[in-house]
Amino acid sequence: MTNEVQQYHEFTQCTEKGAVRIHCYWPNPLVEGYIIRIHKHFFSNCSLDRVVWLDPPEEKLLALILVPVFLTLAMIALVVWCSKRSDLLG
């Protein structure tokens, strides 16, 4: 671990132990705000690249929608068919 990450880890452990020692739930809004400020200080050079979510190709999207629909219909048909069969056998 790098020195900054180690310091951040130690700070987080220290904060959690301190909060538990004074019978305070952890993290609470005040502690969270402090941790966020520390995080911004130590990790200010983090990449700001955002993930761009793209729709899947239409063929895959269609399959992802239709397969569960048809499986659900098949299960309903199977249950209905089995319930009719049990009436004949019983």
Order of alpha helices (4+ residues) and beta strands (2+ residues): alpha-alpha-alpha
